[in-house]
Amino acid sequence: LTLNWAEANSVAHNLDAQLSPIEGKSREGFIFKIDLQVQIHVPDTKAPKVISMVGSMQNLVNEVLQAAVGNHFRNTLQALEAVRFIETRDQVQAAALEAISRYLSAYEVETRGVYIQDVAFPQELVSVLTRREIANQEKATFEQQKDAQTVRVDLEKARGTADMQAELAKAQVSVDINRARANARKAEAEGEAAFVRVTGEAEGSRRRAIGLGDAAAVEALGLAKAKGYEAQVRSLGSTPTAVVAIAGALSEGKLDVVPEVLVTGGGGALEGLAATFIRSLNGNGAGKVPEK
């Protein structure tokens, strides 16, 4: 059987003639009218038992089914906000099928389907929903416009970046060239400094070596002359040694022929010359020869 809770009745039977749209009130107080359709089935084998419990099919519809369906939807609507009921219509319908099937099973009646056909909303709710939908549409439009502007800005930015790529590349190459030149100058300066340092150290070492060599040569020459003089004195005596030294000095031009000071003594002219030579040696820093 198909039963309609609506203004229209079923054509095949007249069992739903007294059924009308279900009125319910939402949590906020909005009053709804719901057109509903319920499909039930009474098996032939169980029909006598159903009739024995309710008396007739009309009683089943008017007294059992109408009360169960009406109470379920009124309770459901009262627990929901109006917008929530609209958004969860499918869930409300499925819950109604489960609840009504469980209730009618006690009467051996099968429930084949529960369908919400139409919902008549109050005018004030329609106005609220219309304004909300317009606002949502405007919001979506604004978001799309915003996205379009964002895309346009990104496009202009990308275009500007692309136009500047050549100059950016040129600037980067210039930076790399300047960095390479700076590194080259730094390396050249460091190399020159190292060259000057090594050259100076080598020159200093060379001069120190020459100075040490000259000093050693002078020292060796002086020692050799002193040893030779001492050997001549031991071999020839002091006077002949002095004569030999005088002759050598005269030949090298290191001794004046005419003495600046007249030297007298009891030993004659030769001893006078010897005394002059000794004075010359003393004046040059040589050791004094003791007088006889």
MARLO-160547 format. One record per residue (C-alpha): x, y, z; residue number from 1; residue in three letters. Coordinates in pm, 1 decimal, always signed. Example, Ala and Ser with C-alpha at 12.3 -4.5 7.8 and 13.67 -1.06 7.14 Angstrom:
! MARLO-160547
+----------+----------+----------+------+------+
|     east |    north |       up | vodo | fiza |
+----------+----------+----------+------+------+
|  +1230.0 |   -450.0 |   +780.0 |    1 |  ALA |
|  +1367.0 |   -106.0 |   +714.0 |    2 |  SER |
+----------+----------+----------+------+------+
END
This chain:
! MARLO-160547
+----------+----------+----------+------+------+
|     east |    north |       up | vodo | fiza |
+----------+----------+----------+------+------+
|     +0.0 |     +0.0 |     +0.0 |    1 |  LEU |
|   +112.6 |   +352.6 |    -77.6 |    2 |  THR |
|    -13.1 |   +612.0 |   +168.2 |    3 |  LEU |
|    +22.0 |   +984.6 |   +111.1 |    4 |  ASN |
|    +31.8 |  +1246.3 |   +384.7 |    5 |  TRP |
|    -69.0 |  +1516.2 |   +137.5 |    6 |  ALA |
|   -366.5 |  +1703.5 |     -5.1 |    7 |  GLU |
|   -401.3 |  +1441.9 |   -281.5 |    8 |  ALA |
|   -521.3 |  +1089.9 |   -211.9 |    9 |  ASN |
|   -416.1 |   +760.1 |   -360.2 |   10 |  SER |
|   -613.1 |   +654.8 |   -665.7 |   11 |  VAL |
|   -606.0 |   +280.7 |   -596.6 |   12 |  ALA |
|   -770.1 |   +310.0 |   -255.8 |   13 |  HIS |
|   -912.0 |   +560.6 |    -18.0 |   14 |  ASN |
|   -726.8 |   +457.2 |   +297.7 |   15 |  LEU |
|   -527.1 |   +784.3 |   +314.2 |   16 |  ASP |
|   -825.9 |  +1012.9 |   +271.2 |   17 |  ALA |
|   -795.7 |  +1142.2 |   +627.1 |   18 |  GLN |
|   -415.9 |  +1189.2 |   +606.3 |   19 |  LEU |
|   -287.8 |  +1545.2 |   +563.3 |   20 |  SER |
|    +58.3 |  +1705.7 |   +544.2 |   21 |  PRO |
|   +249.8 |  +1675.2 |   +870.6 |   22 |  ILE |
|   +300.6 |  +2003.8 |  +1052.8 |   23 |  GLU |
|   +610.1 |  +2041.9 |  +1265.3 |   24 |  GLY |
|   +795.2 |  +2322.4 |  +1440.4 |   25 |  LYS |
|  +1172.2 |  +2369.5 |  +1421.2 |   26 |  SER |
|  +1390.0 |  +2460.0 |  +1714.7 |   27 |  ARG |
|  +1369.5 |  +2831.9 |  +1627.1 |   28 |  GLU |
|   +989.7 |  +2816.3 |  +1594.7 |   29 |  GLY |
|   +946.9 |  +2797.5 |  +1217.2 |   30 |  PHE |
|   +641.5 |  +2587.4 |  +1123.0 |   31 |  ILE |
|   +684.9 |  +2334.4 |   +842.0 |   32 |  PHE |
|   +436.1 |  +2137.7 |   +637.6 |   33 |  LYS |
|   +577.8 |  +1811.3 |   +505.8 |   34 |  ILE |
|   +423.4 |  +1604.9 |   +227.9 |   35 |  ASP |
|   +513.3 |  +1244.2 |   +299.8 |   36 |  LEU |
|   +469.7 |   +908.2 |   +132.4 |   37 |  GLN |
|   +490.2 |   +573.7 |   +315.2 |   38 |  VAL |
|   +479.8 |   +232.0 |   +151.6 |   39 |  GLN |
|   +375.9 |    -65.6 |   +362.6 |   40 |  ILE |
|   +303.9 |   -431.8 |   +295.3 |   41 |  HIS |
|    +93.1 |   -686.5 |   +484.1 |   42 |  VAL |
|   +175.2 |  -1045.8 |   +384.5 |   43 |  PRO |
|   -124.5 |  -1267.8 |   +310.4 |   44 |  ASP |
|    -16.2 |  -1515.0 |   +571.7 |   45 |  THR |
|    -12.1 |  -1245.8 |   +837.0 |   46 |  LYS |
|   -316.4 |  -1045.6 |   +733.5 |   47 |  ALA |
|   -556.5 |  -1230.6 |   +970.7 |   48 |  PRO |
|   -328.4 |  -1156.4 |  +1263.8 |   49 |  LYS |
|   -298.2 |   -789.9 |  +1167.2 |   50 |  VAL |
|   -674.3 |   -757.7 |  +1134.2 |   51 |  ILE |
|   -723.2 |   -930.1 |  +1466.4 |   52 |  SER |
|   -495.0 |   -673.9 |  +1632.7 |   53 |  MET |
|   -624.8 |   -351.6 |  +1472.3 |   54 |  VAL |
|   -965.8 |   -447.8 |  +1341.9 |   55 |  GLY |
|   -925.3 |   -321.6 |   +983.8 |   56 |  SER |
|   -673.6 |   -171.6 |   +744.0 |   57 |  MET |
|   -837.3 |   +168.8 |   +787.8 |   58 |  GLN |
|   -775.4 |   +145.5 |  +1160.1 |   59 |  ASN |
|   -414.4 |    +44.9 |  +1089.1 |   60 |  LEU |
|   -366.1 |   +360.7 |   +886.6 |   61 |  VAL |
|   -564.6 |   +607.8 |  +1094.0 |   62 |  ASN |
|   -487.1 |   +486.3 |  +1443.9 |   63 |  GLU |
|   -146.4 |   +316.3 |  +1423.6 |   64 |  VAL |
|    +43.2 |   +446.8 |  +1126.3 |   65 |  LEU |
|    -72.9 |   +808.7 |  +1134.6 |   66 |  GLN |
|    +25.3 |   +848.0 |  +1499.4 |   67 |  ALA |
|   +364.6 |   +680.0 |  +1454.8 |   68 |  ALA |
|   +461.4 |   +880.4 |  +1147.0 |   69 |  VAL |
|   +331.2 |  +1214.7 |  +1272.0 |   70 |  GLY |
|   +496.9 |  +1188.9 |  +1614.6 |   71 |  ASN |
|   +831.3 |  +1083.0 |  +1468.4 |   72 |  HIS |
|   +857.5 |  +1377.2 |  +1229.3 |   73 |  PHE |
|   +731.0 |  +1633.3 |  +1480.6 |   74 |  ARG |
|   +989.0 |  +1517.8 |  +1736.0 |   75 |  ASN |
|  +1262.3 |  +1520.1 |  +1474.3 |   76 |  THR |
|  +1181.8 |  +1871.9 |  +1353.6 |   77 |  LEU |
|  +1164.9 |  +2012.0 |  +1705.2 |   78 |  GLN |
|  +1519.4 |  +1892.3 |  +1773.9 |   79 |  ALA |
|  +1666.3 |  +2050.8 |  +1459.7 |   80 |  LEU |
|  +1718.5 |  +2400.4 |  +1333.5 |   81 |  GLU |
|  +1534.3 |  +2480.7 |  +1013.3 |   82 |  ALA |
|  +1847.7 |  +2512.7 |   +804.0 |   83 |  VAL |
|  +1986.3 |  +2195.4 |   +955.8 |   84 |  ARG |
|  +1671.2 |  +2005.2 |   +855.0 |   85 |  PHE |
|  +1706.8 |  +2129.9 |   +499.2 |   86 |  ILE |
|  +2074.2 |  +2036.0 |   +483.3 |   87 |  GLU |
|  +2020.4 |  +1686.5 |   +633.8 |   88 |  THR |
|  +1695.3 |  +1591.8 |   +460.1 |   89 |  ARG |
|  +1830.5 |  +1256.6 |   +337.8 |   90 |  ASP |
|  +1950.3 |  +1160.2 |   +686.1 |   91 |  GLN |
|  +1613.6 |  +1256.3 |   +834.5 |   92 |  VAL |
|  +1436.4 |  +1041.1 |   +577.1 |   93 |  GLN |
|  +1658.7 |   +737.3 |   +646.1 |   94 |  ALA |
|  +1609.3 |   +772.9 |  +1020.5 |   95 |  ALA |
|  +1233.0 |   +788.4 |   +968.7 |   96 |  ALA |
|  +1234.3 |   +464.6 |   +767.1 |   97 |  LEU |
|  +1424.3 |   +285.8 |  +1039.9 |   98 |  GLU |
|  +1202.6 |   +413.9 |  +1320.8 |   99 |  ALA |
|   +871.4 |   +344.0 |  +1145.4 |  100 |  ILE |
|   +985.2 |     -3.5 |  +1034.0 |  101 |  SER |
|  +1072.9 |    -90.8 |  +1390.8 |  102 |  ARG |
|   +739.1 |    +38.9 |  +1517.5 |  103 |  TYR |
|   +521.0 |   -140.2 |  +1258.1 |  104 |  LEU |
|   +706.6 |   -468.8 |  +1297.9 |  105 |  SER |
|   +519.3 |   -514.5 |  +1623.7 |  106 |  ALA |
|   +200.4 |   -534.1 |  +1412.9 |  107 |  TYR |
|   +351.6 |   -780.1 |  +1159.6 |  108 |  GLU |
|   +352.1 |   -499.0 |   +898.9 |  109 |  VAL |
|   +646.7 |   -449.5 |   +666.7 |  110 |  GLU |
|   +764.3 |    -96.6 |   +580.3 |  111 |  THR |
|   +896.0 |    -73.7 |   +225.0 |  112 |  ARG |
|   +980.3 |   +297.2 |   +216.6 |  113 |  GLY |
|   +941.1 |   +643.6 |   +373.7 |  114 |  VAL |
|   +982.4 |   +939.7 |   +137.7 |  115 |  TYR |
|   +972.8 |  +1313.5 |   +203.4 |  116 |  ILE |
|   +792.0 |  +1448.3 |   -102.7 |  117 |  GLN |
|   +778.0 |  +1820.8 |    -42.0 |  118 |  ASP |
|   +839.1 |  +2071.5 |   +235.9 |  119 |  VAL |
|   +638.5 |  +2393.7 |   +262.0 |  120 |  ALA |
|   +857.2 |  +2652.8 |   +431.9 |  121 |  PHE |
|   +712.3 |  +2960.8 |   +605.8 |  122 |  PRO |
|   +756.2 |  +3287.7 |   +417.5 |  123 |  GLN |
|   +982.9 |  +3442.2 |   +680.4 |  124 |  GLU |
|  +1219.2 |  +3145.0 |   +656.7 |  125 |  LEU |
|  +1214.6 |  +3167.2 |   +279.9 |  126 |  VAL |
|  +1316.3 |  +3534.9 |   +304.9 |  127 |  SER |
|  +1600.2 |  +3450.8 |   +543.3 |  128 |  VAL |
|  +1722.9 |  +3167.8 |   +323.6 |  129 |  LEU |
|  +1697.0 |  +3386.6 |    +14.1 |  130 |  THR |
|  +1903.2 |  +3662.8 |   +169.5 |  131 |  ARG |
|  +2156.2 |  +3408.5 |   +294.1 |  132 |  ARG |
|  +2184.9 |  +3250.9 |    -48.3 |  133 |  GLU |
|  +2228.8 |  +3591.9 |   -209.8 |  134 |  ILE |
|  +2499.5 |  +3673.0 |    +43.9 |  135 |  ALA |
|  +2671.3 |  +3341.5 |    -25.2 |  136 |  ASN |
|  +2654.5 |  +3403.4 |   -396.5 |  137 |  GLN |
|  +2796.5 |  +3752.8 |   -353.4 |  138 |  GLU |
|  +3068.8 |  +3613.4 |   -131.6 |  139 |  LYS |
|  +3154.0 |  +3352.1 |   -392.6 |  140 |  ALA |
|  +3155.0 |  +3624.3 |   -659.3 |  141 |  THR |
|  +3386.1 |  +3839.6 |   -449.8 |  142 |  PHE |
|  +3615.8 |  +3544.1 |   -386.8 |  143 |  GLU |
|  +3630.0 |  +3473.5 |   -758.2 |  144 |  GLN |
|  +3705.9 |  +3837.7 |   -829.4 |  145 |  GLN |
|  +3974.0 |  +3833.5 |   -563.1 |  146 |  LYS |
|  +4125.9 |  +3519.1 |   -712.0 |  147 |  ASP |
|  +4115.0 |  +3679.0 |  -1055.3 |  148 |  ALA |
|  +4296.0 |  +3987.8 |   -926.3 |  149 |  GLN |
|  +4551.7 |  +3770.2 |   -749.9 |  150 |  THR |
|  +4612.4 |  +3579.0 |  -1070.5 |  151 |  VAL |
|  +4646.6 |  +3907.4 |  -1260.2 |  152 |  ARG |
|  +4899.6 |  +4039.9 |  -1007.6 |  153 |  VAL |
|  +5098.4 |  +3718.0 |  -1028.3 |  154 |  ASP |
|  +5087.7 |  +3738.0 |  -1406.3 |  155 |  LEU |
|  +5213.6 |  +4096.3 |  -1408.0 |  156 |  GLU |
|  +5484.6 |  +4004.0 |  -1161.1 |  157 |  LYS |
|  +5592.1 |  +3707.5 |  -1373.7 |  158 |  ALA |
|  +5587.8 |  +3923.3 |  -1685.5 |  159 |  ARG |
|  +5800.4 |  +4191.4 |  -1518.2 |  160 |  GLY |
|  +6043.7 |  +3929.9 |  -1391.4 |  161 |  THR |
|  +6071.6 |  +3780.4 |  -1740.1 |  162 |  ALA |
|  +6137.2 |  +4124.4 |  -1887.3 |  163 |  ASP |
|  +6413.9 |  +4182.4 |  -1634.4 |  164 |  MET |
|  +6584.1 |  +3848.0 |  -1685.6 |  165 |  GLN |
|  +6834.2 |  +3986.6 |  -1939.0 |  166 |  ALA |
|  +6937.5 |  +4273.3 |  -1711.3 |  167 |  GLU |
|  +6948.3 |  +4042.7 |  -1409.9 |  168 |  LEU |
|  +7173.8 |  +3800.7 |  -1597.9 |  169 |  ALA |
|  +7397.4 |  +4086.0 |  -1712.7 |  170 |  LYS |
|  +7422.8 |  +4221.7 |  -1359.7 |  171 |  ALA |
|  +7506.3 |  +3876.4 |  -1226.8 |  172 |  GLN |
|  +7780.4 |  +3833.0 |  -1487.1 |  173 |  VAL |
|  +7919.9 |  +4176.0 |  -1394.8 |  174 |  SER |
|  +7923.7 |  +4076.0 |  -1028.1 |  175 |  VAL |
|  +8106.8 |  +3752.7 |  -1111.2 |  176 |  ASP |
|  +8361.8 |  +3938.4 |  -1326.5 |  177 |  ILE |
|  +8431.6 |  +4196.5 |  -1054.4 |  178 |  ASN |
|  +8466.6 |  +3921.4 |   -796.8 |  179 |  ARG |
|  +8712.3 |  +3735.6 |  -1021.2 |  180 |  ALA |
|  +8914.9 |  +4054.6 |  -1078.5 |  181 |  ARG |
|  +8925.2 |  +4125.6 |   -707.4 |  182 |  ALA |
|  +9043.7 |  +3772.2 |   -638.4 |  183 |  ASN |
|  +9310.6 |  +3807.7 |   -910.0 |  184 |  ALA |
|  +9436.0 |  +4137.5 |   -763.8 |  185 |  ARG |
|  +9441.1 |  +3985.5 |   -419.6 |  186 |  LYS |
|  +9639.1 |  +3684.8 |   -541.8 |  187 |  ALA |
|  +9880.7 |  +3913.5 |   -731.2 |  188 |  GLU |
|  +9935.0 |  +4129.9 |   -423.0 |  189 |  ALA |
|  +9990.3 |  +3827.2 |   -203.8 |  190 |  GLU |
| +10237.3 |  +3684.8 |   -458.3 |  191 |  GLY |
| +10427.2 |  +4013.9 |   -480.1 |  192 |  GLU |
| +10440.6 |  +4041.7 |   -101.8 |  193 |  ALA |
| +10570.6 |  +3686.4 |    -76.9 |  194 |  ALA |
| +10833.2 |  +3761.7 |   -346.0 |  195 |  PHE |
| +10950.7 |  +4075.0 |   -165.1 |  196 |  VAL |
| +10964.3 |  +3889.3 |   +163.2 |  197 |  ARG |
| +11163.6 |  +3598.5 |    +21.9 |  198 |  VAL |
| +11393.7 |  +3831.6 |   -173.8 |  199 |  THR |
| +11458.3 |  +4045.1 |   +133.2 |  200 |  GLY |
| +11530.8 |  +3741.1 |   +344.9 |  201 |  GLU |
| +11770.9 |  +3609.9 |    +79.4 |  202 |  ALA |
| +11946.5 |  +3947.3 |    +47.2 |  203 |  GLU |
| +11979.8 |  +3973.2 |   +424.4 |  204 |  GLY |
| +12123.4 |  +3624.8 |   +441.5 |  205 |  SER |
| +12365.1 |  +3708.4 |   +159.9 |  206 |  ARG |
| +12484.7 |  +4026.2 |   +329.8 |  207 |  ARG |
| +12522.4 |  +3853.5 |   +662.5 |  208 |  ARG |
| +12725.5 |  +3581.2 |   +496.0 |  209 |  ALA |
| +12948.2 |  +3838.8 |   +317.3 |  210 |  ILE |
| +12998.7 |  +4033.6 |   +641.0 |  211 |  GLY |
| +13086.7 |  +3721.6 |   +833.9 |  212 |  LEU |
| +13321.7 |  +3615.3 |   +554.9 |  213 |  GLY |
| +13499.0 |  +3955.4 |   +543.6 |  214 |  ASP |
| +13528.7 |  +3964.2 |   +920.2 |  215 |  ALA |
| +13667.6 |  +3612.5 |   +924.1 |  216 |  ALA |
| +13913.9 |  +3702.3 |   +645.3 |  217 |  ALA |
| +14037.4 |  +4015.7 |   +825.5 |  218 |  VAL |
| +14071.4 |  +3823.6 |  +1146.9 |  219 |  GLU |
| +14259.4 |  +3544.5 |   +976.1 |  220 |  ALA |
| +14490.5 |  +3794.0 |   +798.1 |  221 |  LEU |
| +14565.4 |  +3976.3 |  +1123.4 |  222 |  GLY |
| +14637.7 |  +3654.1 |  +1306.2 |  223 |  LEU |
| +14859.5 |  +3536.1 |  +1021.4 |  224 |  ALA |
| +15058.9 |  +3861.9 |  +1021.7 |  225 |  LYS |
| +15094.8 |  +3851.7 |  +1398.8 |  226 |  ALA |
| +15214.3 |  +3492.8 |  +1391.7 |  227 |  LYS |
| +15458.0 |  +3577.3 |  +1107.4 |  228 |  GLY |
| +15594.1 |  +3874.9 |  +1295.4 |  229 |  TYR |
| +15637.7 |  +3670.8 |  +1613.5 |  230 |  GLU |
| +15814.6 |  +3399.7 |  +1412.2 |  231 |  ALA |
| +16052.5 |  +3657.5 |  +1254.0 |  232 |  GLN |
| +16129.1 |  +3804.4 |  +1594.9 |  233 |  VAL |
| +16212.3 |  +3463.2 |  +1731.6 |  234 |  ARG |
| +16422.1 |  +3378.9 |  +1428.4 |  235 |  SER |
| +16597.6 |  +3708.4 |  +1343.4 |  236 |  LEU |
| +16557.7 |  +3914.7 |  +1652.0 |  237 |  GLY |
| +16361.6 |  +4232.2 |  +1695.3 |  238 |  SER |
| +16589.8 |  +4469.6 |  +1507.5 |  239 |  THR |
| +16630.4 |  +4271.4 |  +1182.1 |  240 |  PRO |
| +16256.1 |  +4200.8 |  +1191.4 |  241 |  THR |
| +16186.9 |  +4571.7 |  +1221.9 |  242 |  ALA |
| +16419.9 |  +4642.2 |   +929.2 |  243 |  VAL |
| +16235.3 |  +4390.6 |   +712.9 |  244 |  VAL |
| +15898.1 |  +4538.5 |   +813.1 |  245 |  ALA |
| +16022.2 |  +4890.9 |   +736.8 |  246 |  ILE |
| +16140.1 |  +4785.9 |   +395.3 |  247 |  ALA |
| +15805.3 |  +4627.3 |   +322.1 |  248 |  GLY |
| +15614.5 |  +4932.0 |   +445.8 |  249 |  ALA |
| +15831.2 |  +5165.0 |   +235.1 |  250 |  LEU |
| +15776.5 |  +4952.6 |    -73.4 |  251 |  SER |
| +15395.1 |  +4959.8 |    -19.2 |  252 |  GLU |
| +15395.6 |  +5335.8 |    +52.6 |  253 |  GLY |
| +15255.6 |  +5290.9 |   +400.0 |  254 |  LYS |
| +15538.0 |  +5474.9 |   +580.0 |  255 |  LEU |
| +15672.1 |  +5828.6 |   +535.3 |  256 |  ASP |
| +16040.7 |  +5852.7 |   +450.5 |  257 |  VAL |
| +16091.4 |  +6169.5 |   +653.4 |  258 |  VAL |
| +15980.1 |  +6110.1 |  +1006.5 |  259 |  PRO |
| +15755.0 |  +6365.8 |  +1172.6 |  260 |  GLU |
| +15945.2 |  +6335.4 |  +1498.9 |  261 |  VAL |
| +16316.5 |  +6301.8 |  +1525.4 |  262 |  LEU |
| +16404.5 |  +5990.2 |  +1709.5 |  263 |  VAL |
| +16740.1 |  +5984.5 |  +1881.7 |  264 |  THR |
| +16907.1 |  +5712.7 |  +2065.4 |  265 |  GLY |
| +17234.7 |  +5558.3 |  +2128.8 |  266 |  GLY |
| +17200.4 |  +5291.0 |  +1867.9 |  267 |  GLY |
| +17257.9 |  +5493.6 |  +1550.9 |  268 |  GLY |
| +17043.1 |  +5565.9 |  +1248.1 |  269 |  ALA |
| +16916.5 |  +5214.2 |  +1204.7 |  270 |  LEU |
| +16776.3 |  +5209.1 |  +1554.7 |  271 |  GLU |
| +16617.7 |  +5547.5 |  +1492.0 |  272 |  GLY |
| +16437.7 |  +5411.2 |  +1191.0 |  273 |  LEU |
| +16330.1 |  +5114.3 |  +1396.0 |  274 |  ALA |
| +16193.8 |  +5341.5 |  +1664.9 |  275 |  ALA |
| +15998.9 |  +5538.0 |  +1402.4 |  276 |  THR |
| +15851.5 |  +5214.8 |  +1266.5 |  277 |  PHE |
| +15759.8 |  +5101.9 |  +1617.2 |  278 |  ILE |
| +15588.1 |  +5436.5 |  +1675.9 |  279 |  ARG |
| +15397.2 |  +5388.4 |  +1353.3 |  280 |  SER |
| +15284.8 |  +5048.7 |  +1468.3 |  281 |  LEU |
| +15181.3 |  +5186.8 |  +1806.0 |  282 |  ASN |
| +14989.5 |  +5466.3 |  +1640.4 |  283 |  GLY |
| +14793.6 |  +5209.6 |  +1429.9 |  284 |  ASN |
| +14688.6 |  +5020.0 |  +1736.9 |  285 |  GLY |
| +14959.6 |  +4746.3 |  +1726.3 |  286 |  ALA |
| +15119.2 |  +4620.7 |  +2041.2 |  287 |  GLY |
| +15422.1 |  +4816.7 |  +2175.2 |  288 |  LYS |
| +15770.6 |  +4666.4 |  +2157.3 |  289 |  VAL |
| +15954.3 |  +4712.4 |  +2486.3 |  290 |  PRO |
| +16257.2 |  +4942.0 |  +2471.8 |  291 |  GLU |
| +16597.4 |  +4800.2 |  +2527.7 |  292 |  LYS |
+----------+----------+----------+------+------+
END
